[in-house]
Amino acid sequence: MWRRTRRRDMADVNIYTAKRLKDMAQSLGLLAQSCQDETSEGKGLTREDAVAAMQMAAALVCGDCSRCNLYSGSEKEDSYYLYYLLRSFEQKGKISQEDMPRFFTERCQRREDYLAQLNRNLGRATMNLEWKNRFLESRDTVMVQFRELAAILEEFAHQMEEARDITAPREEAVRRMFRMHHMAVENLLLLEYENHRREAYLTLHTTNGTCVTSREAAELLGQALGSRGWYAPRDTRNLITRQTATVRFTETGSYQMLYGVAQRTGDGSEVSGDSYTYSANTPGQVMMSLSDGMGSGPQAERESRRVVELTQQLLEAGFSARAALKMVNTILLLTGNEPHPATLDLCCVDLYTGVLEAMKLGAVATFILGTEGISLLEAGEVPAGVLSPVEPLLLSRKLWDGDKIVMVTDGVVDACPGEDKEGALCEFLENLSGKNVQAMAEQILDFASGAGEEARDDMTVLVAGVWKRG
């Protein structure tokens, strides 16, 4: 009776927590909406900026002179030459005498002083505009964070509401299994989510004074539930001792993955400008990213490493792939005085469904080696940190048992023989066989680099294989 009451209380807490999370998500959404500014769409100098520049020039140069009345004429809404002067300044960086109206050049006695002051004022207005645009870009980044945090909270609240409590029919078997191995389970909660992923929370301790690893406990839990593939995530306890503690266990997905990587530096550099990550820290998902920094050497390596590390941190925090790429692009735009663009190739694989989602910023195609041949995932986008706003294109593909994912940097494609370099790489991949992904990565790199010739550009090959769990 106590156990049923305890579980019912936990269910009530879940409902209350889900409601609170939804309220927080709504508040964050309203905060993001309140930051909207209709006037932020215009990125150039406005009519008001030009009028203010003329007013300042007239006050400092013209004094009481009214021979041309240039400033008075510019205050009219239909002042055509005002917009013409603005466009001329934006195109050339200054306004010259031939850009001015005829009555000005004929009547003004201090033309050079007036133009110098007008250009100085417009230059100052341009500088202020640049700082304003930077502020707006920073604000847009915060808005994206608010929206994504709202989406994360709503998704988590939805999961809590839809999670089914499946503890009752399995509770006794779990307690018996752990009791046989000298562990007492004080409380137990088994949840099943919409995608059939199961999660367990066990509050337990050892009864004989020994220590048991969470990995061993996960195997016992799998035996009690009649299913293999349970594990303790990295953010939970590693050891179970005589002190009572709660440990979280997660069921592995239907698929598992292995990866291999091969790299070669270009132009004789000791440091590769390419960086990659392979992360399985998020339960039920594998994330792979590949970035090619501009040029080669330490500077390119720092830029590409920063791109992949930022992306990985955002994804592991719960941000969607699209939002993570947009935020990384914005951060690169806002930091540093000189742009150092870096490509970004991102692949996320759901180990429960086998669905691959890919996004690219300036990266070359990703090759999928399946039973029916080779397919390409490609999107022609600019590198990260060059333009804003940027909208990454989502590419999706279902993977099957034995499929391989081949991600390469442009140095690999450029080094392939022939004019149709992408086609040459596809033809080589079609004849590539084997299950050792590390050996495949090395073979692809050898083919692209001409079996030992010095590479002109940094080259990186990342190969991952997907297999159905037995």
Buried (B, 14 or more C-beta within 10 A) or exposed (E): EEBEEBBEEBEEEBEEBBEEBBEBBEEBBEBBEEEEEEEBEEEEBEBEBBBBBBBBBBEBBBEEBEEBBBBEBBEEEEBEBBEBBBEBBEEEEBBEEEBBBEEBEEBBEBBEBBBBBBBBBBBBBBEEBEEEBEEBBBBBBEBBBBBBBBBBBBBBBBBBBEBEBBBEEBBEEBBEBBEEBEBEBEBBBBBBBEEEBBBBBBBBBBEEEEEBEBEBBBBBBBBBBEEEBBBBBEEBBEBBEEEEEEBBBBBBBBBBBBBBBBBBBBEEBEBBBBBBBBBBEBBBBBBBBBBBBBBBBEBBBBBBBBBBBBBBEBBBEBBBBBBBBBBBBBBBBBEEEEBBBBBBBBBBBBBBBBBBBBBBBBBBBBBBBBEEEBBEBBBEBEBBBBBBEBEBBBBEBEBEEEBBBBBBBBBBBBBBEEEEBBEBBBEBBEEBEEEEBEBBBBBBBBBBBEEEEEBEBBBBBBBBBBBEEE
